[in-house]
């Protein structure tokens, strides 16, 4: 009996001992699971605008508040409208193309900002005005270098988010000459690669440094509030824009939406990604094509550079858009010249066959040509035409031309007589 009582006592003691220690051991993990994790609150910039709908070149006032110890250094403006942009990398002969490049993109930088540049572990400070001036005067500026040197890479946000992929082709000099894109490679999908190439494509589209980067006066008050004014040009695309205020890589605002309101006669051209007064190009086309047909051309070779210089349209878009206009002027010109019997159909068709081949290669080749190269080639062609026209005013040519005129008048006389006989 004693033995049984002893055994029962030990069993109860062991059970109590096990319950006590199991509770102690299990309590700690449970506490760690239940205990809430205190997260560091994300710092945000409060941003407001004085209007949500704006007209081109209208001032837009930005106000808001920054967290303690921070300043608004950058303002990023991006349009929702997209355009196709391509470029040829001449170093490794790779052709890049994206249909998701913003039709309008700008980064405004506080004019009193001091950029911090890391040079071999040593941080060097430089005023943004000094950096800005250096790049604005350099025709061979590179966007990647400026973003890094000015610290503006922290504000290059929206394009990287919205561009899903960039197509790539490996080409050669021969393929580029005949207008072939080459062998298609795997598209860029990594965000770091997209960030680098998207910046280069944006530079290719806008070309001019001052069109992408602007200096802004951003006023900061002791209580953390700030105010600034921005303007978006009338040539910007219609529709939605997003605006971001950025202090650093971690501290920025939520995007604010703006709507660009355009109305007739201003029209948005989706392929070019720009808005313009439609009467300007129409009047220009009428005048140029009238004189172009007099010279036996459609007028496209004159209209082309003027649209680039006056309206700042991309040269590839201008070349493609002018072609249909030339079709109309050429058709009416052919009809009227055929009525007065001035067309040599054998010569025209023979030349036309070779022009057909050139017309196939030209648009493909245009993808690989930069604006400066385009202007140079076009300038040489116009210079040759100008020399030929001047030569046609020399006394020797005019004397020769008298004989040609006599032959032409005789030809017209016979053509008229033949036409009258046919009608009778």
LOVEX-208469 format. One record per residue (C-alpha): y negated, z, x negated; residue in three letters. Coordinates in pm, whole numbers, padded with zeros to 5 digits, always signed. Each point is the difference from the previous one (the first is absolute). Layout:
REM residues N
YZXala
...
END
This chain:
REM residues 424
+00000+00000+00000unk
-00229+00093-00285unk
+00083-00325-00172unk
-00092-00202+00312unk
-00333+00182+00036unk
-00078-00066-00365unk
+00084-00369+00040unk
-00217-00029+00312unk
-00288+00169-00180unk
+00019-00248-00291unk
+00013-00295+00240unk
-00311+00118+00187unk
-00182+00067-00331unk
+00089-00345-00133unk
-00117-00165+00322unk
-00334+00183-00010unk
-00041-00087-00369unk
+00071-00372+00069unk
-00240-00011+00297unk
-00282+00157-00201unk
+00027-00230-00301unk
+00059-00317+00205unk
-00317+00070+00194unk
-00195+00054-00322unk
+00136-00318-00161unk
-00053-00223+00304unk
-00344+00132+00083unk
-00172-00155-00305unk
+00090-00370+00065unk
-00080+00041+00367unk
-00342+00139-00085unk
-00064-00290-00236unk
+00084-00248+00280unk
-00201+00174+00268unk
-00298+00077-00225unk
-00268-00267+00064unk
-00111-00208-00299unk
-00374+00018-00047unk
-00127-00355-00071unk
-00325-00072-00178unk
-00227-00161+00261unk
-00088-00365-00073unk
-00366-00052-00076unk
-00161-00265+00218unk
-00341-00160+00016unk
-00158-00002+00345unk
-00148-00346+00068unk
-00208-00133+00290unk
-00196-00321+00065unk
-00311-00049+00209unk
+00151-00305+00176unk
+00346-00141+00059unk
-00114-00359+00069unk
-00236-00183-00235unk
-00162-00338-00059unk
+00006-00172-00338unk
-00247+00138-00263unk
-00075+00297+00226unk
-00031+00340-00171unk
+00281+00244+00075unk
-00066+00369-00063unk
+00286+00219-00122unk
-00015+00379+00022unk
+00249+00279-00049unk
+00105+00302-00199unk
+00202+00043-00319unk
+00211+00302-00107unk
-00171+00247-00231unk
-00027-00127-00358unk
+00047-00370+00089unk
-00227-00303+00043unk
+00048-00338+00168unk
+00023-00244-00290unk
+00145-00309+00168unk
-00009-00173+00339unk
+00271-00259+00072unk
-00057-00267+00269unk
+00288-00226+00112unk
+00030-00259+00276unk
+00311-00024+00217unk
-00019-00382-00010unk
+00225-00145-00273unk
-00007-00324-00198unk
+00235-00185-00234unk
-00089+00023-00369unk
+00188-00136-00301unk
-00050-00009-00376unk
+00171-00134-00311unk
+00051+00238-00292unk
-00053-00229-00302unk
+00165+00243-00244unk
+00353+00002+00142unk
-00049-00291+00247unk
+00079+00201+00310unk
-00146-00100+00333unk
-00087+00286+00239unk
-00071-00037+00372unk
-00069+00242+00284unk
-00099-00054+00363unk
-00105+00365+00042unk
-00316+00014-00211unk
-00299+00152+00188unk
-00251-00265+00103unk
-00270+00251-00100unk
+00026+00282-00252unk
-00261+00216-00172unk
-00019+00325-00194unk
-00337+00174-00007unk
-00052+00240-00293unk
-00252+00286-00014unk
-00275-00114-00238unk
-00022+00347-00160unk
+00375+00022-00064unk
+00115+00070-00356unk
+00339-00153-00080unk
+00248+00188-00217unk
+00190-00227-00240unk
+00305+00129-00187unk
+00009-00146-00353unk
+00299+00121-00200unk
-00013+00347+00152unk
-00378+00030-00026unk
-00194-00015+00326unk
-00316-00208-00027unk
-00267+00008+00270unk
-00203-00309+00086unk
-00254-00061+00283unk
+00126-00249+00259unk
-00324-00201-00020unk
+00073-00082-00362unk
+00359-00108+00078unk
-00111-00195+00308unk
-00266-00191-00191unk
+00246-00096-00274unk
+00254-00149+00244unk
-00262-00163+00226unk
-00129-00203-00298unk
+00347-00099-00122unk
+00126-00324+00160unk
+00350+00067-00135unk
+00025+00349+00148unk
+00338+00140+00100unk
+00038+00214+00309unk
+00278+00217-00144unk
-00212+00100-00299unk
-00298+00088+00219unk
+00207+00206+00244unk
+00137+00204-00289unk
-00324+00041-00194unk
-00208+00093+00306unk
+00273+00223+00154unk
-00031-00220+00312unk
+00379-00043-00002unk
+00017+00322+00205unk
-00185-00187+00279unk
+00223-00310-00012unk
+00206+00126+00295unk
+00020-00221+00310unk
+00119-00331-00156unk
+00293+00178-00168unk
+00099+00157+00333unk
-00026-00317+00208unk
+00146-00263-00237unk
+00378+00009+00043unk
+00093-00267-00255unk
-00141-00263-00236unk
+00199-00321-00055unk
+00058-00116-00359unk
+00105-00335-00153unk
+00078-00080-00363unk
-00163-00331-00088unk
-00065-00215-00310unk
-00287-00214-00126unk
+00172-00318+00125unk
+00074+00152+00341unk
-00359+00124+00028unk
-00135-00349-00083unk
+00202-00162+00279unk
-00087+00285+00238unk
+00343+00169+00020unk
+00015+00378+00042unk
+00323+00011-00201unk
+00301+00229+00037unk
-00041+00280+00254unk
+00059+00350-00137unk
+00052+00333+00174unk
-00320+00103+00181unk
-00200+00302-00114unk
+00079+00294+00229unk
-00056+00298-00231unk
-00332+00167+00086unk
-00111+00027-00366unk
+00060-00370-00059unk
-00166-00088+00332unk
-00302+00213-00094unk
-00056-00190-00327unk
+00054-00348+00143unk
-00188+00067+00326unk
-00308+00090-00204unk
+00027-00328-00194unk
+00039-00200+00322unk
-00307+00172+00146unk
-00194-00100-00312unk
+00130-00357+00041unk
-00124-00010+00360unk
-00349+00146-00049unk
-00053-00103-00367unk
-00345+00159-00021unk
-00002+00360-00129unk
-00293+00098+00226unk
+00188-00116+00309unk
+00275+00258-00056unk
-00181+00295-00161unk
-00337+00141+00107unk
-00207+00300-00104unk
-00109+00239+00276unk
-00240+00290+00027unk
+00208+00288+00134unk
-00210+00308+00072unk
+00179+00337-00030unk
-00143+00321+00145unk
+00065+00360-00117unk
+00200+00078+00317unk
+00255-00274-00085unk
-00132-00262+00242unk
-00075-00352-00118unk
-00152-00322+00128unk
+00004-00363-00112unk
-00085-00347+00127unk
+00215-00313-00029unk
-00041-00359+00118unk
+00267-00258+00078unk
-00121-00363-00029unk
-00016-00237+00297unk
+00252-00227-00172unk
+00265+00273+00033unk
+00292-00062+00239unk
-00011+00106+00362unk
+00191+00296+00140unk
+00114+00330-00141unk
-00095+00161-00332unk
+00110+00331-00153unk
-00227+00225-00207unk
+00124+00274-00234unk
-00202+00260-00193unk
+00170+00103-00325unk
-00077+00290-00234unk
+00314-00012-00216unk
+00361-00113+00013unk
+00095+00298+00219unk
-00320+00052+00198unk
-00105-00269+00248unk
-00086-00048+00366unk
+00200-00143+00285unk
-00084-00369+00060unk
-00287-00065+00240unk
+00013-00320+00209unk
-00290-00242+00042unk
-00022-00323+00203unk
-00194-00303-00125unk
-00148-00166+00307unk
-00078-00371-00038unk
-00127-00242+00266unk
-00077-00372+00025unk
-00132-00187-00197unk
+00170+00219-00263unk
+00369-00093-00014unk
+00288+00156-00194unk
+00220-00236-00204unk
+00341+00172-00041unk
+00130-00217-00287unk
-00316+00055-00206unk
-00032+00363+00113unk
-00376-00034+00050unk
-00251-00019+00286unk
-00290-00246+00001unk
-00251-00172+00225unk
+00190-00308+00120unk
-00311-00222+00022unk
-00057+00011-00376unk
+00327-00170-00107unk
-00023-00242+00298unk
-00349-00121-00095unk
+00100-00022-00365unk
+00312-00202+00086unk
-00202-00242+00215unk
-00259-00071-00270unk
+00248-00023-00289unk
+00252-00219+00183unk
-00276-00239+00111unk
-00101-00067-00361unk
+00361+00021-00120unk
+00112-00289+00220unk
-00291-00209-00134unk
+00157+00040-00347unk
+00348-00084+00129unk
+00123+00360+00006unk
+00059+00263+00263unk
-00260+00234-00151unk
+00257+00265-00088unk
-00081-00011-00371unk
-00359+00108+00083unk
+00082+00236+00287unk
+00264+00181-00205unk
-00221+00156-00273unk
-00282+00073+00246unk
+00228+00208+00224unk
+00110+00199-00306unk
-00355+00054-00131unk
-00177+00068+00332unk
+00269+00187+00196unk
+00213+00139-00284unk
+00327-00119+00155unk
+00320-00002-00214unk
+00038-00339-00171unk
+00358-00048+00125unk
-00105+00059+00361unk
-00301-00233-00037unk
+00212-00280-00146unk
+00254+00032+00282unk
-00260+00033+00277unk
-00209-00297-00115unk
+00299-00238+00016unk
+00009-00023+00385unk
-00380-00056+00009unk
+00039-00291-00242unk
+00271-00142+00227unk
-00249-00033+00287unk
-00280-00148-00211unk
+00238-00240-00174unk
+00151-00116+00332unk
-00340-00084+00149unk
-00108-00159-00330unk
+00313-00220-00015unk
-00057-00114+00359unk
-00363-00100-00059unk
+00067-00165-00338unk
+00288-00199+00153unk
-00233-00124+00277unk
-00239-00155-00255unk
+00288-00133-00213unk
-00055+00211-00314unk
+00358+00123-00048unk
+00251-00149-00244unk
+00319+00135+00158unk
+00229-00096-00291unk
-00212+00191-00250unk
-00049+00291+00239unk
+00372+00041+00079unk
+00099-00039-00367unk
-00243+00271-00111unk
+00099+00212+00302unk
+00365+00020-00112unk
-00100+00163-00328unk
-00252+00222+00181unk
+00285+00117+00223unk
+00187+00122-00309unk
-00310+00175-00132unk
-00061+00155+00341unk
+00347+00157-00015unk
-00038+00147-00350unk
-00366+00109+00034unk
+00037+00281+00257unk
+00294+00150-00191unk
-00187-00018-00331unk
-00306+00163+00158unk
+00190+00332+00025unk
+00009+00031-00380unk
-00365-00087-00067unk
-00265+00272-00030unk
-00347-00041+00150unk
-00160-00057-00343unk
+00254-00272-00084unk
-00053-00153+00344unk
-00378-00011-00053unk
+00043-00148-00349unk
+00232-00282+00116unk
-00219-00072+00301unk
-00311-00002-00218unk
+00153-00253-00240unk
+00094-00230+00291unk
-00349+00020+00151unk
-00156-00057-00343unk
+00204-00319-00046unk
-00106-00118+00347unk
-00364+00077-00082unk
+00018-00199-00326unk
+00152-00296+00187unk
-00276+00010+00263unk
-00272+00015-00269unk
+00166-00290-00181unk
-00018-00202+00322unk
-00382+00025-00013unk
-00029-00164-00346unk
-00158-00351-00021unk
+00323-00160-00125unk
+00201+00134+00290unk
-00269-00094+00254unk
-00005-00361-00129unk
+00376-00014+00035unk
-00028+00160+00340unk
-00228-00283+00123unk
+00284-00246-00046unk
+00239+00238+00176unk
-00246+00035+00287unk
-00024-00377+00035unk
+00380-00020+00015unk
+00006+00289+00250unk
-00260-00166+00223unk
+00198-00323-00005unk
+00315+00196+00087unk
-00177+00173+00291unk
-00136-00334+00123unk
+00347-00158+00001unk
+00153+00309+00166unk
-00265-00016+00273unk
+00059-00373+00058unk
+00378+00053+00017unk
-00049+00280+00251unk
-00225-00216+00219unk
+00250-00289-00004unk
+00278+00240+00096unk
-00200+00138+00293unk
-00082-00353+00121unk
END
